[in-house]
Amino acid sequence: MNATYSLSHLGRSVPVAPSRAQTAKGIDTDEDLHLTDQEICDFYAIPQQDAAGSDRAGRLHENKWQLRAQPNPDKIHYRSSEQVAGEMLQLQDKYPDLCQRVQVGTSTEGRPIWALRVTADARTDTSHKTAVVITGCHHAREWMTVEVPMHTAIGLLDGGAQGEPEARRRLENAEMWFVPVVNPDGLEHSREVDNMWRKTRSVVDTVVDGQRVQTFGVDLNRNFWDGNAETLSIWRPAGDQPGTTADDFEAGVDNPHTNVFRGLAPASEPETQAMQQLKLGRPNVRGALDYHSFGEAILYAHGHTAEPPPEIDTLVDIAKKINDAAGGNMRIMSSAGFYPISGGALDFQHVNGVVAYTMEINGCFQPDRSHIVPTCERFDQVNLKFIDEIVARAQAGELPARTVPERYRSVVG
Ligand SMILES: [Zn+2]
């Protein structure tokens, strides 16, 4: 028999869902069966004071919905994967010369993974132009990261159609790919079932530490691998053995119950493969921004080691420019400095010569709706600055050389 816990939310005392009783037990340190805000903050390591990259009220709010096991009703202010798909089709109908909706993959549950390719002469092959890829929602609960790529794409299209010189210039010079929802299965699960869901929704059936484990989902940003034997240790650190948690690296693990499960095999997830095909398989892709939440940080390679890459000066220089575009208050650091990860998208873009950043935005996963427009407008500036930097540096021959991994060489169009 589980105890019944309560918490205070939206001005009243409400029950914690029975399915969350185990978590509630861990939160309720004074064992009075009521979860105070301070106990919840202590459990989730939410700082007392708001700081750049930590929104105490927002984090409490989203965690309370999970403890109640109810959908976060703020979802109506954020796009679903179906809304994104529908809007992309409308944009293609409205601006057929400026964009094309492209299915770049299919999720585990059969949802299309859509990209919007934005460029002048979109009905023709534009692979001679410098390409940039901007993604969101590798992680299901990071709802704002869907909004930012959509907002920038729409702004470029509206501006280009109205003849704005800056938008026209970018459309002429760049092939801009926007993938707002890399993980559509996870996004729908986080909207409808568990608002703090992070991973994919693939079925995992395996044996760990001698125990059979059946669970759902892989952390996409621990699942990348470009197929080259010499980079396999970026996915699984040397010495780490599959099927045991005893040697797990702190943020890329073999335990499928964790939020950072790397998958049973490298690049096992169709969503991972879709992103690698797009970003690594197209040799004109020279830059990429992957939007995540949260922390207000611009992260560059590496994630799997504290060792800085040889291109560190270029990476920091571009990061400073996009930080200025964001208002100048983001932290600029290596991904490993933020926290170490194995199997991250960033490192596989980096080893193949794509100038890439992980953008950790806002102070929680599902900010109050009042943050949506300001966040999008702020990161529009970042995206446009990044596109300009990549195009200019590609033309000047200042970017790292691109390599295309063998397994991704077949498709260019
Ligand atoms: Zn993330």
Residues whose N, C-alpha, C, O or C-beta is under 5 A from the ligand:
A	BS01	ZN	H139 H292 S293
